[in-house]
Amino acid sequence: MKVTNEHSLRCQVEEWLAPGSTTSVHVGEFSRPHAGEKRYVWVESAQPAGLRAFFFFRHDDGYWCVFPPAVPRMSADRLAL
């Protein structure tokens, strides 16, 4: 599982929150997943226009995204005996 730099959590935070040199960014919450659970991080940044916050979700391929991973759904193939 190789994660390219543009999909790292740091790069995603910089892309979505665009912190400047005088802007503070901190983690407001993060998950400690057990077996089968997904990892997430809530990051917030104090901007001159107000507080901005995003949830970032870790996908199975190692990428961090602002949308959660797909939930496995039951299908006829999975129900077949």
TORPA-4810 file (N, C-alpha, C, O; in nm, 3 decimals):
<nodes>
NODE_1_0.085_-0.117_0.000_0.000_0.000_0.000_0.090_0.124_0.000_0.139_0.166_0.105_M
NODE_2_0.110_0.180_-0.117_0.195_0.298_-0.130_0.107_0.421_-0.144_0.023_0.429_-0.234_K
NODE_3_0.125_0.515_-0.056_0.048_0.638_-0.059_0.135_0.747_-0.121_0.245_0.774_-0.073_V
NODE_4_0.084_0.808_-0.227_0.158_0.917_-0.287_0.143_1.041_-0.200_0.047_1.054_-0.124_T
NODE_5_0.236_1.130_-0.212_0.241_1.247_-0.125_0.113_1.331_-0.132_0.069_1.383_-0.030_N
NODE_6_0.053_1.345_-0.252_-0.065_1.431_-0.263_-0.188_1.374_-0.191_-0.287_1.445_-0.175_E
NODE_7_-0.182_1.249_-0.149_-0.294_1.189_-0.076_-0.263_1.170_0.072_-0.340_1.106_0.144_H
NODE_8_-0.152_1.223_0.119_-0.119_1.215_0.261_-0.213_1.307_0.338_-0.271_1.400_0.281_S
NODE_9_-0.227_1.282_0.466_-0.315_1.366_0.549_-0.265_1.510_0.549_-0.346_1.603_0.541_L
NODE_10_-0.136_1.530_0.557_-0.080_1.666_0.557_-0.117_1.741_0.429_-0.159_1.857_0.434_R
NODE_11_-0.102_1.677_0.315_-0.134_1.742_0.187_-0.283_1.772_0.175_-0.323_1.875_0.122_C
NODE_12_-0.366_1.680_0.225_-0.511_1.703_0.220_-0.551_1.820_0.311_-0.636_1.900_0.274_Q
NODE_13_-0.490_1.830_0.427_-0.518_1.943_0.517_-0.475_2.073_0.450_-0.549_2.172_0.455_V
NODE_14_-0.359_2.075_0.389_-0.312_2.196_0.321_-0.403_2.233_0.205_-0.427_2.352_0.181_E
NODE_15_-0.454_2.134_0.133_-0.541_2.161_0.019_-0.677_2.215_0.063_-0.725_2.313_0.006_E
NODE_16_-0.739_2.153_0.162_-0.875_2.189_0.201_-0.882_2.305_0.299_-0.976_2.384_0.293_W
NODE_17_-0.786_2.318_0.387_-0.790_2.424_0.487_-0.698_2.540_0.454_-0.711_2.649_0.511_L
NODE_18_-0.604_2.519_0.363_-0.512_2.622_0.317_-0.456_2.706_0.432_-0.471_2.828_0.432_A
NODE_19_-0.392_2.641_0.529_-0.338_2.719_0.641_-0.222_2.806_0.596_-0.137_2.763_0.518_P
NODE_20_-0.218_2.928_0.645_-0.107_3.017_0.616_-0.003_3.006_0.726_-0.018_2.928_0.820_G
NODE_21_0.102_3.083_0.713_0.210_3.077_0.811_0.166_3.128_0.948_0.226_3.094_1.050_S
NODE_22_0.061_3.211_0.951_0.013_3.264_1.079_-0.115_3.194_1.125_-0.173_3.232_1.227_T
NODE_23_-0.159_3.094_1.052_-0.282_3.023_1.085_-0.250_2.897_1.163_-0.162_2.820_1.125_T
NODE_24_-0.321_2.876_1.272_-0.299_2.754_1.349_-0.395_2.646_1.302_-0.511_2.673_1.271_S
NODE_25_-0.346_2.524_1.298_-0.426_2.408_1.262_-0.408_2.306_1.372_-0.295_2.282_1.417_V
NODE_26_-0.516_2.245_1.417_-0.501_2.140_1.517_-0.606_2.030_1.497_-0.711_2.051_1.436_H
NODE_27_-0.574_1.915_1.550_-0.663_1.800_1.543_-0.764_1.812_1.655_-0.728_1.818_1.773_V
NODE_28_-0.892_1.815_1.618_-0.997_1.826_1.718_-1.041_1.691_1.771_-1.083_1.679_1.886_G
NODE_29_-1.030_1.588_1.688_-1.073_1.454_1.727_-1.013_1.354_1.629_-0.988_1.387_1.513_E
NODE_30_-0.989_1.233_1.676_-0.944_1.126_1.587_-0.993_0.993_1.640_-1.023_0.979_1.758_F
NODE_31_-1.001_0.897_1.550_-1.053_0.766_1.590_-0.939_0.673_1.630_-0.826_0.687_1.585_S
NODE_32_-0.974_0.579_1.714_-0.884_0.468_1.748_-0.959_0.342_1.709_-1.020_0.275_1.793_R
NODE_33_-0.954_0.309_1.581_-1.041_0.201_1.531_-1.004_0.063_1.583_-0.887_0.030_1.601_P
NODE_34_-1.107_-0.016_1.606_-1.091_-0.157_1.637_-1.103_-0.234_1.506_-1.119_-0.172_1.401_H
NODE_35_-1.094_-0.362_1.509_-1.101_-0.445_1.388_-1.226_-0.411_1.307_-1.337_-0.410_1.359_A
NODE_36_-1.205_-0.383_1.179_-1.316_-0.355_1.088_-1.363_-0.211_1.087_-1.442_-0.174_1.000_G
NODE_37_-1.317_-0.129_1.179_-1.359_0.011_1.182_-1.263_0.095_1.099_-1.147_0.058_1.077_E
NODE_38_-1.311_0.209_1.054_-1.231_0.299_0.970_-1.173_0.412_1.054_-1.231_0.454_1.154_K
NODE_39_-1.059_0.461_1.011_-0.991_0.571_1.080_-1.038_0.704_1.023_-1.056_0.719_0.902_R
NODE_40_-1.058_0.801_1.113_-1.090_0.937_1.071_-1.016_1.036_1.160_-0.974_1.003_1.271_Y
NODE_41_-1.003_1.158_1.109_-0.941_1.268_1.184_-1.023_1.393_1.157_-1.058_1.421_1.042_V
NODE_42_-1.053_1.467_1.262_-1.120_1.595_1.249_-1.016_1.703_1.272_-0.953_1.709_1.377_W
NODE_43_-0.998_1.789_1.171_-0.896_1.894_1.176_-0.965_2.029_1.163_-1.054_2.047_1.079_V
NODE_44_-0.925_2.124_1.246_-0.983_2.257_1.235_-0.874_2.363_1.227_-0.762_2.344_1.273_E
NODE_45_-0.913_2.475_1.166_-0.819_2.584_1.145_-0.890_2.716_1.173_-1.001_2.739_1.123_S
NODE_46_-0.827_2.801_1.251_-0.882_2.934_1.278_-0.838_3.027_1.166_-0.720_3.058_1.153_A
NODE_47_-0.933_3.070_1.085_-0.908_3.159_0.972_-0.957_3.299_1.008_-1.040_3.314_1.098_Q
NODE_48_-0.909_3.402_0.939_-0.961_3.537_0.965_-1.113_3.545_0.945_-1.181_3.623_1.013_P
NODE_49_-1.167_3.465_0.851_-1.311_3.467_0.824_-1.389_3.379_0.922_-1.513_3.380_0.920_A
NODE_50_-1.321_3.305_1.006_-1.388_3.219_1.103_-1.326_3.080_1.107_-1.229_3.052_1.036_G
NODE_51_-1.381_2.996_1.189_-1.331_2.860_1.207_-1.371_2.772_1.088_-1.485_2.776_1.043_L
NODE_52_-1.275_2.694_1.038_-1.302_2.596_0.931_-1.259_2.460_0.983_-1.153_2.447_1.044_R
NODE_53_-1.342_2.360_0.958_-1.310_2.225_1.006_-1.354_2.122_0.903_-1.454_2.141_0.834_A
NODE_54_-1.278_2.014_0.894_-1.309_1.904_0.802_-1.281_1.772_0.871_-1.192_1.762_0.956_F
NODE_55_-1.360_1.672_0.834_-1.329_1.534_0.869_-1.252_1.474_0.752_-1.290_1.494_0.637_F
NODE_56_-1.146_1.403_0.782_-1.070_1.329_0.681_-1.079_1.182_0.715_-1.064_1.143_0.831_F
NODE_57_-1.105_1.099_0.614_-1.124_0.956_0.633_-1.013_0.879_0.563_-0.976_0.911_0.450_F
NODE_58_-0.961_0.779_0.630_-0.857_0.694_0.572_-0.924_0.580_0.496_-1.006_0.507_0.552_R
NODE_59_-0.889_0.566_0.369_-0.944_0.461_0.285_-0.854_0.338_0.287_-0.739_0.346_0.331_H
NODE_60_-0.906_0.226_0.239_-0.831_0.100_0.240_-0.702_0.108_0.159_-0.607_0.036_0.186_D
NODE_61_-0.699_0.197_0.058_-0.578_0.211_-0.024_-0.475_0.303_0.042_-0.369_0.328_-0.016_D
NODE_62_-0.505_0.353_0.162_-0.411_0.438_0.234_-0.431_0.587_0.211_-0.367_0.668_0.278_G
NODE_63_-0.518_0.624_0.118_-0.542_0.764_0.089_-0.632_0.826_0.195_-0.718_0.759_0.252_Y
NODE_64_-0.612_0.955_0.222_-0.699_1.032_0.309_-0.789_1.117_0.221_-0.740_1.183_0.129_W
NODE_65_-0.919_1.117_0.248_-1.016_1.192_0.167_-1.118_1.258_0.259_-1.131_1.221_0.376_C
NODE_66_-1.191_1.356_0.205_-1.294_1.423_0.284_-1.427_1.349_0.277_-1.524_1.391_0.340_V
NODE_67_-1.434_1.241_0.202_-1.554_1.159_0.197_-1.523_1.022_0.256_-1.411_0.972_0.240_F
NODE_68_-1.619_0.961_0.325_-1.592_0.832_0.389_-1.580_0.719_0.287_-1.631_0.730_0.176_P
NODE_69_-1.512_0.612_0.324_-1.501_0.496_0.235_-1.639_0.434_0.211_-1.730_0.448_0.293_P
NODE_70_-1.651_0.366_0.100_-1.776_0.299_0.067_-1.806_0.191_0.170_-1.716_0.122_0.218_A
NODE_71_-1.932_0.176_0.201_-1.976_0.073_0.294_-2.008_-0.052_0.213_-2.082_-0.044_0.114_V
NODE_72_-1.955_-0.168_0.252_-1.989_-0.290_0.178_-2.139_-0.316_0.184_-2.202_-0.305_0.289_P
NODE_73_-2.195_-0.349_0.070_-2.339_-0.375_0.062_-2.363_-0.521_0.028_-2.283_-0.586_-0.038_R
NODE_74_-2.474_-0.570_0.076_-2.511_-0.708_0.044_-2.558_-0.714_-0.102_-2.629_-0.626_-0.149_M
NODE_75_-2.518_-0.818_-0.170_-2.562_-0.840_-0.307_-2.600_-0.987_-0.320_-2.578_-1.066_-0.228_S
NODE_76_-2.658_-1.022_-0.433_-2.699_-1.161_-0.456_-2.578_-1.254_-0.447_-2.590_-1.365_-0.397_A
NODE_77_-2.463_-1.209_-0.496_-2.342_-1.291_-0.490_-2.301_-1.320_-0.347_-2.257_-1.430_-0.315_D
NODE_78_-2.316_-1.223_-0.261_-2.275_-1.239_-0.121_-2.375_-1.322_-0.042_-2.341_-1.382_0.060_R
NODE_79_-2.500_-1.326_-0.090_-2.604_-1.402_-0.020_-2.609_-1.547_-0.064_-2.666_-1.631_0.006_L
NODE_80_-2.549_-1.578_-0.179_-2.554_-1.715_-0.231_-2.479_-1.811_-0.139_-2.375_-1.776_-0.083_A
NODE_81_-2.533_-1.928_-0.123_-2.469_-2.029_-0.037_-2.367_-2.108_-0.111_-2.304_-2.197_-0.053_L
</nodes>
